[in-house]
Amino acid sequence: MGVMSTHDTPALGICPECAAAIAPARVLIEYERGGGEVTAFAECPGCREVIRPV
């Protein structure tokens, strides 16, 4: 079994500020809201801010 790098993993979304791709490994917190909607906050590798990927 090989090691998966972040380049092999699909992006979680993009940063709404700088449009950098956000890898799942960048997630800081993820939670489920009522109705099954999942919300995540992550660190953007481009602008180094905590963002909500879109």
VEXTORBA-508425 format. One record per residue: y, z, x of N, C-alpha, C, O, CB in turn; residue in one letter. Coordinates in pm, 1 decimal, always signed. Glycine has a CB too. Layout:
# residues N
sevex n_yy: Y, n_zz: Z, n_xx: X, ca_yy: Y, ca_zz: Z, ca_xx: X, c_yy: Y, c_zz: Z, c_xx: X, o_yy: Y, o_zz: Z, o_xx: X, cb_yy: Y, cb_zz: Z, cb_xx: X, resn: A .
...
***
This chain:
# residues 54
sevex n_yy: -117.1, n_zz: +0.0, n_xx: +84.4, ca_yy: +0.0, ca_zz: +0.0, ca_xx: +0.0, c_yy: +123.5, c_zz: +0.0, c_xx: +89.0, o_yy: +133.3, o_zz: +82.7, o_xx: +179.7, cb_yy: -0.2, cb_zz: +121.5, cb_xx: -96.1, resn: M .
sevex n_yy: +217.1, n_zz: -90.0, n_xx: +65.6, ca_yy: +337.3, ca_zz: -101.4, ca_xx: +147.0, c_yy: +446.8, c_zz: -9.2, c_xx: +98.8, o_yy: +437.7, o_zz: +48.4, o_xx: -9.7, cb_yy: +386.9, cb_zz: -243.5, cb_xx: +147.4, resn: G .
sevex n_yy: +548.6, n_zz: +4.5, n_xx: +178.2, ca_yy: +664.5, ca_zz: +85.8, ca_xx: +143.6, c_yy: +763.7, c_zz: -3.2, c_xx: +71.3, o_yy: +794.3, o_zz: -113.4, o_xx: +116.6, cb_yy: +728.8, cb_zz: +151.2, cb_xx: +270.1, resn: V .
sevex n_yy: +813.8, n_zz: +45.3, n_xx: -41.5, ca_yy: +910.6, ca_zz: -32.2, ca_xx: -119.7, c_yy: +1050.6, c_zz: +3.3, c_xx: -72.2, o_yy: +1085.9, o_zz: +121.1, o_xx: -66.2, cb_yy: +895.2, cb_zz: -4.8, cb_xx: -273.0, resn: M .
sevex n_yy: +1128.3, n_zz: -94.2, n_xx: -39.5, ca_yy: +1266.6, ca_zz: -68.7, ca_xx: -1.1, c_yy: +1355.8, c_zz: -89.8, c_xx: -122.2, o_yy: +1311.9, o_zz: -144.1, o_xx: -223.6, cb_yy: +1310.1, cb_zz: -160.4, cb_xx: +116.4, resn: S .
sevex n_yy: +1481.4, n_zz: -46.9, n_xx: -111.8, ca_yy: +1573.6, ca_zz: -65.2, ca_xx: -223.4, c_yy: +1601.4, c_zz: -212.3, c_xx: -248.5, o_yy: +1648.4, o_zz: -248.7, o_xx: -356.3, cb_yy: +1704.1, cb_zz: +8.5, cb_xx: -197.0, resn: T .
sevex n_yy: +1572.6, n_zz: -298.3, n_xx: -149.7, ca_yy: +1592.5, ca_zz: -442.0, ca_xx: -169.4, c_yy: +1486.5, c_zz: -500.7, c_xx: -261.5, o_yy: +1507.6, o_zz: -606.8, o_xx: -320.1, cb_yy: +1590.5, cb_zz: -514.8, cb_xx: -35.2, resn: H .
sevex n_yy: +1371.0, n_zz: -431.7, n_xx: -275.1, ca_yy: +1263.1, ca_zz: -477.8, ca_xx: -361.1, c_yy: +1276.4, c_zz: -424.8, c_xx: -503.4, o_yy: +1205.5, o_zz: -470.2, o_xx: -593.2, cb_yy: +1129.8, cb_zz: -436.4, cb_xx: -303.3, resn: D .
sevex n_yy: +1366.2, n_zz: -329.8, n_xx: -524.8, ca_yy: +1382.2, ca_zz: -264.1, ca_xx: -652.9, c_yy: +1497.5, c_zz: -329.0, c_xx: -729.2, o_yy: +1604.8, o_zz: -350.3, o_xx: -672.8, cb_yy: +1406.7, cb_zz: -112.8, cb_xx: -634.1, resn: T .
sevex n_yy: +1476.1, n_zz: -360.5, n_xx: -856.6, ca_yy: +1585.6, ca_zz: -419.5, ca_xx: -933.9, c_yy: +1702.4, c_zz: -321.5, c_xx: -946.9, o_yy: +1682.0, o_zz: -200.1, o_xx: -948.6, cb_yy: +1536.0, cb_zz: -461.7, cb_xx: -1073.5, resn: P .
sevex n_yy: +1822.2, n_zz: -373.2, n_xx: -956.0, ca_yy: +1941.2, ca_zz: -289.9, ca_xx: -968.5, c_yy: +1941.6, c_zz: -217.7, c_xx: -1103.1, o_yy: +1895.3, o_zz: -271.1, o_xx: -1203.9, cb_yy: +2068.7, cb_zz: -375.0, cb_xx: -952.7, resn: A .
sevex n_yy: +1994.4, n_zz: -96.0, n_xx: -1102.7, ca_yy: +2010.1, ca_zz: -17.6, ca_xx: -1224.2, c_yy: +2124.5, c_zz: -74.0, c_xx: -1308.1, o_yy: +2123.6, o_zz: -65.4, o_xx: -1430.9, cb_yy: +2035.4, cb_zz: +130.8, cb_xx: -1190.4, resn: L .
sevex n_yy: +2220.5, n_zz: -130.4, n_xx: -1241.0, ca_yy: +2339.9, ca_zz: -185.7, ca_xx: -1304.5, c_yy: +2441.1, c_zz: -216.4, c_xx: -1196.5, o_yy: +2406.8, o_zz: -226.0, o_xx: -1078.6, cb_yy: +2399.3, cb_zz: -87.8, cb_xx: -1410.1, resn: G .
sevex n_yy: +2565.7, n_zz: -231.8, n_xx: -1237.1, ca_yy: +2671.7, ca_zz: -256.8, ca_xx: -1139.1, c_yy: +2784.1, c_zz: -155.6, c_xx: -1157.6, o_yy: +2800.2, o_zz: -97.3, o_xx: -1264.8, cb_yy: +2726.2, cb_zz: -401.4, cb_xx: -1152.2, resn: I .
sevex n_yy: +2860.7, n_zz: -136.1, n_xx: -1052.1, ca_yy: +2975.4, ca_zz: -46.1, ca_xx: -1055.4, c_yy: +3087.0, c_zz: -110.8, c_xx: -1138.2, o_yy: +3121.5, o_zz: -226.5, o_xx: -1114.1, cb_yy: +3024.9, cb_zz: -13.0, cb_xx: -910.8, resn: C .
sevex n_yy: +3143.8, n_zz: -38.4, n_xx: -1235.1, ca_yy: +3252.6, ca_zz: -95.5, ca_xx: -1313.6, c_yy: +3382.7, c_zz: -108.8, c_xx: -1234.4, o_yy: +3475.1, o_zz: -177.2, o_xx: -1278.4, cb_yy: +3276.4, cb_zz: -11.0, cb_xx: -1436.0, resn: P .
sevex n_yy: +3390.7, n_zz: -43.8, n_xx: -1117.8, ca_yy: +3511.9, ca_zz: -49.4, ca_xx: -1035.5, c_yy: +3509.5, c_zz: -164.2, c_xx: -934.7, o_yy: +3606.3, o_zz: -239.4, o_xx: -923.8, cb_yy: +3530.3, cb_zz: +81.7, cb_xx: -962.1, resn: E .
sevex n_yy: +3397.3, n_zz: -178.2, n_xx: -859.7, ca_yy: +3394.1, ca_zz: -278.0, ca_xx: -751.8, c_yy: +3282.1, c_zz: -382.0, c_xx: -767.4, o_yy: +3269.6, o_zz: -471.7, o_xx: -684.1, cb_yy: +3378.4, cb_zz: -207.8, cb_xx: -618.7, resn: C .
sevex n_yy: +3201.8, n_zz: -371.0, n_xx: -871.8, ca_yy: +3093.9, ca_zz: -465.8, ca_xx: -903.8, c_yy: +2977.6, c_zz: -464.0, c_xx: -804.8, o_yy: +2899.4, o_zz: -559.0, o_xx: -800.5, cb_yy: +3149.8, cb_zz: -604.6, cb_xx: -910.2, resn: A .
sevex n_yy: +2964.9, n_zz: -357.2, n_xx: -724.8, ca_yy: +2850.2, ca_zz: -344.0, ca_xx: -634.0, c_yy: +2724.3, c_zz: -315.0, c_xx: -715.8, o_yy: +2730.6, o_zz: -244.9, o_xx: -816.8, cb_yy: +2874.8, cb_zz: -230.9, cb_xx: -528.5, resn: A .
sevex n_yy: +2611.0, n_zz: -368.5, n_xx: -672.7, ca_yy: +2483.6, ca_zz: -341.2, ca_xx: -738.0, c_yy: +2443.7, c_zz: -195.9, c_xx: -709.9, o_yy: +2456.5, o_zz: -148.0, o_xx: -597.3, cb_yy: +2373.2, cb_zz: -440.2, cb_xx: -688.9, resn: A .
sevex n_yy: +2395.5, n_zz: -127.1, n_xx: -812.7, ca_yy: +2355.9, ca_zz: +12.9, ca_xx: -799.9, c_yy: +2204.2, c_zz: +21.7, c_xx: -806.1, o_yy: +2143.3, o_zz: -9.1, o_xx: -908.6, cb_yy: +2421.2, cb_zz: +100.4, cb_xx: -910.9, resn: I .
sevex n_yy: +2143.9, n_zz: +64.1, n_xx: -695.7, ca_yy: +1998.1, ca_zz: +80.5, ca_xx: -688.1, c_yy: +1958.5, c_zz: +210.9, c_xx: -756.6, o_yy: +2036.1, o_zz: +306.5, o_xx: -755.5, cb_yy: +1949.0, cb_zz: +79.2, cb_xx: -539.7, resn: A .
sevex n_yy: +1839.7, n_zz: +216.8, n_xx: -815.9, ca_yy: +1793.0, ca_zz: +340.8, ca_xx: -879.7, c_yy: +1794.6, c_zz: +461.6, c_xx: -786.0, o_yy: +1810.0, o_zz: +574.4, o_xx: -832.8, cb_yy: +1653.0, cb_zz: +321.1, cb_xx: -932.7, resn: P .
sevex n_yy: +1779.3, n_zz: +441.5, n_xx: -657.2, ca_yy: +1781.8, ca_zz: +552.4, ca_xx: -561.2, c_yy: +1919.4, c_zz: +619.5, c_xx: -555.1, o_yy: +1930.2, o_zz: +731.0, o_xx: -504.1, cb_yy: +1742.5, cb_zz: +502.3, cb_xx: -422.0, resn: A .
sevex n_yy: +2023.3, n_zz: +555.5, n_xx: -605.1, ca_yy: +2159.7, ca_zz: +610.3, ca_xx: -602.8, c_yy: +2189.7, c_zz: +701.5, c_xx: -721.2, o_yy: +2297.7, o_zz: +760.4, o_xx: -726.8, cb_yy: +2260.0, cb_zz: +497.7, cb_xx: -600.5, resn: R .
sevex n_yy: +2096.2, n_zz: +714.7, n_xx: -816.7, ca_yy: +2118.5, ca_zz: +796.5, ca_xx: -935.7, c_yy: +2132.0, c_zz: +942.9, c_xx: -896.2, o_yy: +2049.9, o_zz: +996.1, o_xx: -821.5, cb_yy: +2003.7, cb_zz: +778.4, cb_xx: -1037.2, resn: V .
sevex n_yy: +2237.2, n_zz: +1007.7, n_xx: -947.7, ca_yy: +2260.8, ca_zz: +1149.3, ca_xx: -923.5, c_yy: +2207.1, c_zz: +1232.5, c_xx: -1039.4, o_yy: +2148.9, o_zz: +1338.9, o_xx: -1018.4, cb_yy: +2410.6, cb_zz: +1176.4, cb_xx: -903.0, resn: L .
sevex n_yy: +2226.8, n_zz: +1183.5, n_xx: -1162.0, ca_yy: +2177.5, ca_zz: +1250.7, ca_xx: -1281.9, c_yy: +2151.9, c_zz: +1146.1, c_xx: -1389.7, o_yy: +2225.2, o_zz: +1048.1, o_xx: -1403.2, cb_yy: +2278.6, cb_zz: +1358.7, cb_xx: -1331.8, resn: I .
sevex n_yy: +2046.2, n_zz: +1170.1, n_xx: -1465.5, ca_yy: +2009.8, ca_zz: +1080.5, ca_xx: -1574.9, c_yy: +1962.9, c_zz: +1169.5, c_xx: -1689.7, o_yy: +1884.8, o_zz: +1262.2, o_xx: -1668.6, cb_yy: +1897.9, cb_zz: +975.9, cb_xx: -1531.6, resn: E .
sevex n_yy: +2009.9, n_zz: +1141.6, n_xx: -1810.4, ca_yy: +1967.8, ca_zz: +1222.6, ca_xx: -1924.5, c_yy: +1961.1, c_zz: +1135.7, c_xx: -2049.6, o_yy: +2021.1, o_zz: +1028.5, o_xx: -2057.5, cb_yy: +2064.3, cb_zz: +1341.6, cb_xx: -1946.2, resn: Y .
sevex n_yy: +1886.0, n_zz: +1185.8, n_xx: -2146.3, ca_yy: +1868.1, ca_zz: +1113.8, ca_xx: -2271.4, c_yy: +1955.6, c_zz: +1177.8, c_xx: -2378.0, o_yy: +1954.6, o_zz: +1299.4, o_xx: -2397.3, cb_yy: +1719.2, cb_zz: +1113.2, cb_xx: -2314.9, resn: E .
sevex n_yy: +2031.1, n_zz: +1093.5, n_xx: -2446.5, ca_yy: +2116.2, ca_zz: +1139.5, ca_xx: -2555.4, c_yy: +2039.6, c_zz: +1122.4, c_xx: -2686.0, o_yy: +1932.6, o_zz: +1061.7, o_xx: -2687.7, cb_yy: +2251.8, cb_zz: +1061.5, cb_xx: -2558.7, resn: R .
sevex n_yy: +2091.9, n_zz: +1173.9, n_xx: -2791.8, ca_yy: +2030.6, ca_zz: +1158.6, ca_xx: -2923.5, c_yy: +2004.7, c_zz: +1012.3, c_xx: -2954.5, o_yy: +2086.8, o_zz: +926.5, o_xx: -2922.0, cb_yy: +2119.3, cb_zz: +1220.2, cb_xx: -3031.6, resn: G .
sevex n_yy: +1891.5, n_zz: +983.1, n_xx: -3017.0, ca_yy: +1857.6, ca_zz: +844.9, ca_xx: -3050.2, c_yy: +1789.0, c_zz: +770.1, c_xx: -2938.0, o_yy: +1763.9, o_zz: +650.2, o_xx: -2950.2, cb_yy: +1980.1, cb_zz: +771.3, cb_xx: -3089.3, resn: G .
sevex n_yy: +1757.9, n_zz: +838.6, n_xx: -2828.4, ca_yy: +1684.8, ca_zz: +774.6, ca_xx: -2719.3, c_yy: +1769.7, c_zz: +699.8, c_xx: -2619.1, o_yy: +1714.7, o_zz: +635.8, o_xx: -2529.4, cb_yy: +1587.1, cb_zz: +682.0, cb_xx: -2775.0, resn: G .
sevex n_yy: +1902.5, n_zz: +705.0, n_xx: -2630.4, ca_yy: +1990.2, ca_zz: +636.1, ca_xx: -2534.7, c_yy: +1992.0, c_zz: +712.4, c_xx: -2402.6, o_yy: +2017.9, o_zz: +832.7, o_xx: -2400.9, cb_yy: +2134.7, cb_zz: +622.3, cb_xx: -2591.6, resn: E .
sevex n_yy: +1964.7, n_zz: +643.3, n_xx: -2292.0, ca_yy: +1963.3, ca_zz: +705.7, ca_xx: -2159.9, c_yy: +2096.8, c_zz: +678.2, c_xx: -2090.4, o_yy: +2143.3, o_zz: +564.4, o_xx: -2085.1, cb_yy: +1843.9, cb_zz: +652.8, cb_xx: -2074.1, resn: V .
sevex n_yy: +2156.7, n_zz: +783.9, n_xx: -2037.7, ca_yy: +2282.0, ca_zz: +773.9, ca_xx: -1963.4, c_yy: +2257.1, c_zz: +817.6, c_xx: -1820.1, o_yy: +2186.8, o_zz: +915.8, o_xx: -1796.2, cb_yy: +2394.0, cb_zz: +859.9, cb_xx: -2029.2, resn: T .
sevex n_yy: +2314.4, n_zz: +745.1, n_xx: -1724.5, ca_yy: +2297.3, ca_zz: +779.1, ca_xx: -1583.7, c_yy: +2431.7, c_zz: +774.7, c_xx: -1512.7, o_yy: +2519.7, o_zz: +695.8, o_xx: -1547.1, cb_yy: +2197.2, cb_zz: +683.4, cb_xx: -1515.9, resn: A .
sevex n_yy: +2445.4, n_zz: +860.3, n_xx: -1413.8, ca_yy: +2559.5, ca_zz: +858.5, ca_xx: -1323.8, c_yy: +2504.4, c_zz: +842.7, c_xx: -1183.2, o_yy: +2402.3, o_zz: +902.4, o_xx: -1149.0, cb_yy: +2647.4, cb_zz: +988.4, cb_xx: -1337.7, resn: F .
sevex n_yy: +2571.3, n_zz: +763.0, n_xx: -1102.3, ca_yy: +2521.5, ca_zz: +730.6, ca_xx: -969.0, c_yy: +2636.5, c_zz: +721.8, c_xx: -870.1, o_yy: +2752.8, o_zz: +710.4, o_xx: -908.6, cb_yy: +2443.0, cb_zz: +598.9, cb_xx: -971.0, resn: A .
sevex n_yy: +2601.8, n_zz: +727.5, n_xx: -741.3, ca_yy: +2701.6, ca_zz: +707.3, ca_xx: -636.8, c_yy: +2705.8, c_zz: +558.9, c_xx: -602.9, o_yy: +2602.8, o_zz: +497.7, o_xx: -574.6, cb_yy: +2669.8, cb_zz: +793.4, cb_xx: -510.0, resn: E .
sevex n_yy: +2823.8, n_zz: +502.8, n_xx: -605.9, ca_yy: +2840.6, ca_zz: +361.4, ca_xx: -572.4, c_yy: +2842.6, c_zz: +345.3, c_xx: -420.1, o_yy: +2918.2, o_zz: +414.5, o_xx: -352.0, cb_yy: +2971.3, cb_zz: +304.2, cb_xx: -635.8, resn: C .
sevex n_yy: +2760.4, n_zz: +254.8, n_xx: -366.3, ca_yy: +2760.8, ca_zz: +233.3, ca_xx: -221.6, c_yy: +2885.6, c_zz: +159.0, c_xx: -174.0, o_yy: +2918.7, o_zz: +162.9, o_xx: -55.5, cb_yy: +2636.8, cb_zz: +156.3, cb_xx: -180.7, resn: P .
sevex n_yy: +2954.3, n_zz: +91.8, n_xx: -264.9, ca_yy: +3073.4, ca_zz: +15.4, ca_xx: -227.8, c_yy: +3197.9, c_zz: +100.9, c_xx: -220.1, o_yy: +3263.7, o_zz: +107.8, o_xx: -116.4, cb_yy: +3095.7, cb_zz: -96.0, cb_xx: -325.8, resn: G .
sevex n_yy: +3230.1, n_zz: +166.8, n_xx: -331.8, ca_yy: +3354.9, ca_zz: +245.2, ca_xx: -335.6, c_yy: +3333.0, c_zz: +394.5, c_xx: -317.6, o_yy: +3429.1, o_zz: +471.4, o_xx: -316.5, cb_yy: +3426.1, cb_zz: +221.5, cb_xx: -466.1, resn: C .
sevex n_yy: +3205.9, n_zz: +437.1, n_xx: -303.3, ca_yy: +3169.1, ca_zz: +576.2, ca_xx: -275.9, c_yy: +3215.0, c_zz: +674.1, c_xx: -384.4, o_yy: +3237.8, o_zz: +791.8, o_xx: -356.4, cb_yy: +3226.9, cb_zz: +618.1, cb_xx: -143.4, resn: R .
sevex n_yy: +3228.4, n_zz: +626.0, n_xx: -505.8, ca_yy: +3266.6, ca_zz: +712.3, ca_xx: -618.9, c_yy: +3145.0, c_zz: +736.9, c_xx: -707.5, o_yy: +3049.0, o_zz: +660.0, o_xx: -704.6, cb_yy: +3382.4, cb_zz: +648.1, cb_xx: -701.9, resn: E .
sevex n_yy: +3149.3, n_zz: +843.9, n_xx: -786.0, ca_yy: +3046.5, ca_zz: +866.9, ca_xx: -887.1, c_yy: +3085.4, c_zz: +783.6, c_xx: -1007.5, o_yy: +3196.6, o_zz: +794.9, o_xx: -1059.2, cb_yy: +3032.4, cb_zz: +1020.0, cb_xx: -924.2, resn: V .
sevex n_yy: +2992.6, n_zz: +699.4, n_xx: -1051.7, ca_yy: +3022.0, ca_zz: +605.4, ca_xx: -1159.3, c_yy: +2909.4, c_zz: +605.4, c_xx: -1262.2, o_yy: +2801.0, o_zz: +658.4, o_xx: -1237.9, cb_yy: +3043.1, cb_zz: +463.8, cb_xx: -1103.1, resn: I .
sevex n_yy: +2937.2, n_zz: +545.5, n_xx: -1376.4, ca_yy: +2835.0, ca_zz: +520.0, ca_xx: -1477.8, c_yy: +2806.1, c_zz: +370.1, c_xx: -1471.8, o_yy: +2888.6, o_zz: +290.2, o_xx: -1516.2, cb_yy: +2881.9, cb_zz: +566.0, cb_xx: -1623.5, resn: R .
sevex n_yy: +2689.6, n_zz: +330.2, n_xx: -1417.3, ca_yy: +2659.5, ca_zz: +188.1, ca_xx: -1403.9, c_yy: +2661.7, c_zz: +115.7, c_xx: -1538.2, o_yy: +2622.1, o_zz: +170.9, o_xx: -1640.9, cb_yy: +2524.4, cb_zz: +169.8, cb_xx: -1338.1, resn: P .
sevex n_yy: +2708.1, n_zz: -7.6, n_xx: -1535.5, ca_yy: +2708.2, ca_zz: -92.6, ca_xx: -1655.8, c_yy: +2614.8, c_zz: -208.9, c_xx: -1636.9, o_yy: +2600.7, o_zz: -292.0, o_xx: -1726.7, cb_yy: +2849.6, cb_zz: -143.5, cb_xx: -1688.0, resn: V .
***
